[in-house]
Every structure is written in C-alpha cells, then in structure tokens.
Amino acid sequence: MRTRILTIVALLALAGSAFVGVHVARATAGTTLLTGSIGGAAYKIEVPAQWNGTLVLYSHGYVFPGSKNPAQDAGDPATAAFLLSQGYALAGSSYSATGWALQQAFHDQTALLDFFNANVGHPARVIAWGHSLGGIITAGLVQQFPDRFVGALPMCGVLAGGVATWNPGLDGAFAFKLLLAGNDPTLPIVHLGSIPQSVGELNRAETILGAAQATPQGKARIALIAALGDVPDWFSPATPEPAADDLATQEQNQFLWEAQTDFPFLFAGRAELEARAGGNPSWNTGVNYQKQLDQSVDRDEVRALYQQAGLDLDADLSTLNAAPRIAADPGAVSYLENFIVFNGDLQIPVLTMHTTGDGLVVNQQENAYRDVVHTAGNAKMLRQVFVHRAGHCAFTPGETIAAFQTLIHRIDTGKWQDTTATDTLNAAASALGPALNTVPGFTAGPAFVDFDPAKFLRPFDARDITRPGNND
C-alpha cells in the first residue's frame, strides 16, 4: 500500500470566486503551463504554442486517503511530451477528494472544462482519457455529458461499474475470512469503521495471508480466493507468463496480487468507500460459489492445487455456500449506482485498452462493458484492444500513443476500419522508436494481442438497478 502521508495544502480563498492560486508559467519550449485550484481541486493545463484546437482531458487513478494528490494531465511524461509536440492541449484535475472519488471527479473535471473555456479558449473538440479509476471516470463522463466530448480512451478502466467491481472483492474477503482466518468475528470484512482502524485490520489480514502461503493447503485456498474474482496468475511485466502446468508460479503470482494490491482495497479501500456511501454497497446473498468457481478462468488451477494439497474442494465450497450471507445497505448500493454503473448509451466513439494480466482491475471488466454497450445497440461506437502483459496499466508510451492515434482516426474519419488490428497497432507503436516502447524497469516491445476476455463473474449495470442481487 502507498505510504500514508497526510499532505496539508493551504489555499488562498478569493472573494466571490472558486478559483484559487492561478499560476501561469512557461514549461517546455513553446508550451504554456497553468496551475491552480478550483473548489479545492488542483488542476494542471498545458497548451502548446501551435495548439491544434483539441483538448485532451485526463482522469487519474485511485489515491488512498493521506497520500499525495497532485493534479495530473497525462499518465506519463513521455506520452504528454509527444501529444504536446503534436499540438494537443492537456488538462487534468486532482479531484477535491481522494479514495473512490467519482462523485467529486465528475464535478471537478467538468468544472475544469468550464475554466478552460473561460480562461484559455473554446476547444474545437475535447477527448476524455484516463487510467484505472480514471478509466471509469472517463467512461462516466462521456455517458453523463456526451455533448462535451467527441471521443474517449479509458485505459485499464473499472468498466464493470462500481457495484460489480466491489462485489467480487467481497467474495474474496468472504472466502478468506472463512477458509484462512478461522471465521474470526473480530476481523470484519464489511462495516469496517474508520480508515485507521481498517489499516490495522489490513495488517492482520496480511499476516494471516502470509502464513497461509507457507503451506500447500494455504496455497490452494489462496488460489480459490483469487479464482472467485478471476485474479490472473501473472504478476510482473518483467517476467514471462507462467506455463499452463506451472501451478507453483501461478499461485505465487496470485498471492502477490492479493498481498500487494488487492487486500489494501478489500480493507482500507472498502472502509473509505463505506464512509462515503453511508454503508456497505456489496452483497453475496444467493451467490453459489460452486457455480462461480466453475465459471472462473482459474478453475483448473484451483482443482489441481487442492488435489496436490490433499484438500477436499467440495467441502470448502460447501462451507462457503452454507455460511450466513452478507446483505448490502440499499442506500450504499444507490450511491454506487449513481457513481457509477453503465447503460451502454454511447453517442461518441470509445476505445478501451487493457493488459491481459491485470490483477487489480481484471480484464473481464471489458466483457461487462462490451455486453451492456452491445445490448444497447451501440457496438459500432466501441472498440477494445488488449496488451499481452502482466501488471495494472502496464502500457508503454508507444502503446498508449498508438491507441490514441487510432481513436483520432475514428473521430476524424467516422470509421474504425482496420486500425484496431493487432498488427496495425504493433506497427504504429514500433514506429515511435525504442525510447517510447519501455515499461518502468525494463524494455518492452509493443505487445498488442488478439484477445477475448471471459465473462465477468458478477456483472451489474443499469439493467440491474431494480433487481439487486439478480446476478446470483
């Protein structure tokens, strides 16, 4: 989990205005940089001297409470420099709150657009893009404010929506508590209380998880916990994907996803979510865990590890299915429905991008988004591309730029044509040179791949709002 540092920023209030501390400076040659804050949200704007009239609005990812929260107008400096060199203006808000801050992000990002119009100029067109939580914010912005954008690029986005994302997290925590934590009544997995308290519970859970990893039985159960959320068996982009029969490496990678990435969200992240939603927005009433495992991409691995460990998988699944269930608080569900679930109503082109080995926001989220868009009759507006690599948002700048250029082509011509073909994307990224085809820590060539994600295990979208729990 990120270092928990509480950063206190003093803001100078201006009478009669929400705009604070506007600063204009020259950044890189020919680029004007504007910084300041609007209603408690810091912003960053960069405008090249030869602006082409297009503004690209960036939405950043999740920030744990207490962590630094600067404004960002791009995912990485190399991509930002390239877009500026091509004449694109960049803008992004920090959001006025951390955590699951979609409510604030929708307001703050649109406020930033208004500020840009009033203080920089009216762009000919605006494109939304973002990573991770910024991906769901991007998709939410174009669903709610379609007239303000001409296209969108959600990357590694939480595109199953808020309710669907947190439900499988509860499934994993539920299985962890019953099968590894001895159903300890002092270790809550919902109604977690204060964030500091949840950090202590996270530390306890991490200790239990680490002890389980030391035994074959514990490893089998960790694999089951991972399978209930389709956590992949590939962790580091610097290593090759494990072979189909390499069960030890597969499970080790799932343990790393749980310990280093997912558990902080299951405890500290959920505590923040419950505080803002006014209760627990997740449920497992009616869920059949035998069925959920059968539908998981990790099913065969779990069965093999249970057999190796001499454990009875059916007995563990029966334990899960027989245990008292957790119901959601209706008001909290409504909060997550509002911020946000998807209805598939796309009026502008959207290109999504995801790594295949993402254990925080699993690639199956793309299936859930595609399903609701296709059901709404808007398949022609959506294309989805995948990068064969482990890691959350582990794209090279070259891959990001290639995807961005593909979206621009669709906006300019009204046609996707073959621009999202794997060979086309890899060639476009390669043409940008080796300096733009790296992932932090190692050099990586473009890795776009033909890929069809499996069905998301616990879908919930705008079609389900009147029927909570119908995905059991």
VENFEN-V954741 format. One record per helix or strand of 3 or more residues. SS is the DSSP state (alpha for helix, beta for strand). FROM is the first residue (numbers start at 0). TO is the last residue. Records with the same first field share a line. If there is no record, write none. Layout:
SS: FROM-TO ; FROM-TO
This chain:
beta: 18-25 ; 30-37 ; 40-47 ; 53-58 ; 88-92 ; 124-130 ; 150-154 ; 348-356 ; 381-389
alpha: 76-84 ; 101-118 ; 132-143 ; 145-147 ; 161-178 ; 194-211 ; 215-226 ; 246-276 ; 288-293 ; 298-308 ; 312-321 ; 329-337 ; 363-374 ; 378-380 ; 396-412 ; 421-429 ; 433-435 ; 461-463
